[in-house]
Amino acid sequence: MTGAPDQNYNVFSSQALIDVVGDVTDEALKASRMKQFIGVLGGRLMNWGQRKSLFPLHLGIKCCALEMAAAGGSRFDAERFGVFFRSTPRQCDVLIVNGPISKKFADPLVRLWEQMPEPKWCIAMGECAISGGPYYQSYNILEGVETIIPVDVYIPGCPPRPEALIDGFAKLRQKIMRIGTKPSTDRAGDAPIIVGDD
Ligand code: SF4
């Protein structure tokens, strides 16, 4: 008997065939611009799917959180619009900051943000999250979440009503359709949206 006893020629041949077919298919797709077309179409489909299934983190900081809870309740029912609150950052793509951020809470909030997978978005809900609100220039409250996390949508009010939060999600959807599912670190030049500013 000749050759190495362990050599599996079937596996080797299958892999070689896959490599050759893969290369030929790749070249053919490139030559016909089909690859570009599939990329664009795939991107559009991803954006479409993403905007229809936003998973905000179930995080309540202060009184604005009650309005957020009302938005998820039976009267306003944010789930009608594909907004599903989840309780772990690893399953979420939207962070709603709904209260003042004390300097002690800044690090845990950034940790939650960093535990969320890309692409992800941040909504600043209420005056406290936007600028510190009644605690503006207080010794222990940050002057807005923007100082630690990039914000995509601002919802002014003290507190904003649940309809305003639902409107904020609608504006976020339009933004996702416009800029695509870019990671949050690539959106530096993109101006945030202010709900009620149109
Ligand atoms: S903006 Fe007003 S309602 Fe919202 S957390 Fe601050 S004080 Fe409370």
Residues whose N, C-alpha, C, O or C-beta is under 5 A from the ligand:
A	BS01	SF4	K62 C63 C64 N98 G99 P100 G126 E127 C128 G133 G157 C158 P159
